[in-house]
Amino acid sequence: MVVLVIEDSRFLRASMEKVLAKAGYKVVGVADGQEGLRLAQEVHPDVILLDMMLPVLEGTGVLRQLKKTPVTQPIPVIVLSGLSQKNESKLKTAGAAAYLEKSKINLEDDGKALIQAVEEVTGHSNTAHA
């Protein structure tokens, strides 16, 4: 399974990539929304992890484009945000499959919340993680 990580924090992106790769996922990471949209159409990932605060094209714009483009519309998107969950229902209405608060993603515990969210939205449990 391929996971596209669209996150502008180099440290957080690298940490998520490491955790996901260790769990057996193929990971592609980018730092801005426009590049993320391009790669989503090119790579056809199984799931997208999308930060909301991005350079070039912010997260809500990326989510809107992903959900109105036929080739990317079916890809589940997990929104990552530093903000509280007050925006969760609005983002889910816009097409997000799940919402994760960045403060709740503990990459020190092998990213269990992150892996669980990926497994839930894709309906797949990665055998390397089991």
Phi and psi in degrees as a GROMACS rama.xvg file:
@    title "Ramachandran Plot"
@    xaxis  label "Phi"
@    yaxis  label "Psi"
@TYPE xy
-108.346  131.685  VAL-2
-116.498  127.167  VAL-3
-99.2678  122.523  LEU-4
-106.555  116.307  VAL-5
-110.148  99.6304  ILE-6
-149.554  126.643  GLU-7
-81.6466  -19.1612  ASP-8
-75.8412  113.08  SER-9
-58.2549  -41.791  ARG-10
-64.5663  -49.6404  PHE-11
-65.3782  -41.6032  LEU-12
-61.2435  -46.9865  ARG-13
-63.7502  -39.5487  ALA-14
-65.3102  -44.0326  SER-15
-65.509  -41.0994  MET-16
-59.5026  -43.0606  GLU-17
-63.6526  -47.1728  LYS-18
-61.9658  -45.3638  VAL-19
-67.6942  -40.9664  LEU-20
-63.486  -41.1846  ALA-21
-61.9709  -31.5263  LYS-22
-82.5849  0.53806  ALA-23
100.155  8.38933  GLY-24
-91.0007  148.984  TYR-25
-86.0451  129.548  LYS-26
-123.773  135.701  VAL-27
-121.704  129.305  VAL-28
-123.605  141.543  GLY-29
-138.543  161.492  VAL-30
-103.569  -9.5813  ALA-31
-138.393  158.719  ASP-32
-62.4744  -41.369  GLY-33
-63.6666  -44.6415  GLN-34
-64.9165  -37.0279  GLU-35
-61.7177  -43.9069  GLY-36
-61.0294  -45.3963  LEU-37
-59.7094  -46.8944  ARG-38
-67.7788  -35.9322  LEU-39
-59.0138  -40.1505  ALA-40
-74.5869  -30.5171  GLN-41
-82.1922  -44.3765  GLU-42
-89.9519  -26.5964  VAL-43
52.419  61.8014  HIS-44
-66.1846  162.593  PRO-45
-78.7453  -25.2431  ASP-46
-156.466  150.922  VAL-47
-122.164  130.757  ILE-48
-99.8113  117.898  LEU-49
-122.154  117.309  LEU-50
-74.3884  150.685  ASP-51
-87.6463  -34.3297  MET-52
-98.6763  94.5605  MET-53
-126.378  151.768  LEU-54
-77.2779  163.763  PRO-55
70.4844  -60.743  VAL-56
-139.775  117.447  LEU-57
-71.3348  165.28  GLU-58
-56.839  -41.8371  GLY-59
-65.9348  -34.8894  THR-60
-65.7472  -40.495  GLY-61
-63.4741  -46.6748  VAL-62
-59.6832  -45.6935  LEU-63
-58.8319  -46.4955  ARG-64
-63.8283  -43.2831  GLN-65
-58.9508  -41.4818  LEU-66
-81.5769  -14.4213  LYS-67
-102.962  -2.34203  LYS-68
-98.0337  119.667  THR-69
-52.1684  -38.2086  PRO-70
-72.5071  -28.3461  VAL-71
-105.011  -11.1464  THR-72
-54.5255  -41.8642  GLN-73
-77.5554  -7.77514  PRO-74
-73.5211  124.104  ILE-75
-67.3739  137.587  PRO-76
-117.07  124.661  VAL-77
-101.837  115.844  ILE-78
-81.8129  133.6  VAL-79
-112.323  130.297  LEU-80
-145.876  147.915  SER-81
-83.5827  -11.0323  GLY-82
-84.9469  159.748  LEU-83
-66.6606  172.573  SER-84
-74.7623  11.9516  GLN-85
-61.6799  -23.2631  LYS-86
-92.2105  -1.85581  ASN-87
-56.5289  -49.7869  GLU-88
-65.1045  -38.255  SER-89
-63.5873  -42.2475  LYS-90
-69.0106  -38.2603  LEU-91
-66.6413  -36.6248  LYS-92
-62.8335  -34.9196  THR-93
-76.5438  -7.24436  ALA-94
121.67  -1.21051  GLY-95
-68.4099  137.243  ALA-96
-81.2726  -28.4947  ALA-97
-157.979  165.316  ALA-98
-133.77  128.73  TYR-99
-126.649  127.079  LEU-100
-76.4768  130.385  GLU-101
-56.5513  -35.8671  LYS-102
-65.325  -18.4844  SER-103
-95.6691  -2.7918  LYS-104
-89.642  97.3125  ILE-105
-92.1945  100.634  ASN-106
-77.5193  -8.87544  LEU-107
-74.1024  -25.5521  GLU-108
-98.5976  36.0575  ASP-109
65.3924  22.0769  ASP-110
61.3178  38.7217  GLY-111
-53.2909  -43.3442  LYS-112
-64.4224  -39.0767  ALA-113
-66.2307  -49.1775  LEU-114
-61.5212  -43.298  ILE-115
-61.3759  -42.7197  GLN-116
-63.0768  -42.5451  ALA-117
-61.9555  -45.7838  VAL-118
-63.3886  -40.0608  GLU-119
-65.3399  -45.5921  GLU-120
-76.0267  -24.3194  VAL-121
-94.1257  -18.8462  THR-122
74.373  13.205  GLY-123
-119.43  137.268  HIS-124
-104.956  122.029  SER-125
-72.4473  129.833  ASN-126
-63.1599  -30.3803  THR-127
-67.3052  -23.3813  ALA-128
-87.1246  -25.3596  HIS-129
